[in-house]
Amino acid sequence: MREKVFCANCANCIVIRQFDTEPDKYVLRVKCLKKKWVKRSGEEKLYKYFTVGRRVQEDCTEYAEMGNLLPYIKNLRKELPIKDEVYALK
Ligand code: SF4
């Protein structure tokens, strides 16, 4: 049977800063280090950080479990921002 895995609990799922038009402002994005997230065009896809709790894969061969899923995923979903936020460098 195929097992659903949560990318947020995988060591290959990392958070990166993405700088946009202003050099001292950034947003947070999540990235799969194994490049499993791709657009239809074949380009790598990054997701907004606040959506990381929803990143689910069917039986990913590169899944590197970091710990017990529960209650981690539940707490993570509570602690994530509710929308995309812009941060400033101090
Ligand atoms: S390796 Fe698989 S489970 Fe891990 S972040 Fe990438 S797609 Fe998700």
Boltz pocket constraint, residues with backbone or C-beta under 6 A from the ligand:
constraints:
  - pocket:
      binder: B
      contacts: [[A, 5], [A, 6], [A, 7], [A, 10], [A, 11], [A, 12], [A, 13], [A, 31], [A, 32], [A, 33], [A, 34], [A, 35], [A, 36], [A, 37], [A, 55], [A, 57], [A, 60], [A, 61], [A, 62], [A, 63], [A, 64]]
      max_distance: 6.0
